[in-house]
Amino acid sequence: MFTLYRTSPSDDNMRIHVASFDADESASYNEESCRLAAEHFRKQAKLNVRYWCEKGPFKK
């Protein structure tokens, strides 16, 4: 499982849950899906936020 996070435009230290990737596939499949989604969101972002993936379920 991989989790996609983003920051807030007003707080670069905030961790906001965007999506979880837990397909019944290999870890590399879920990691790649998360990475591609993060890349897509970065390209579409109108706000100054950062997107990143972490292995595991959502953590505050």
Helices and strands as residue ranges (DSSP letters): E 2-8, E 11-21, H 27-44, E 51-55
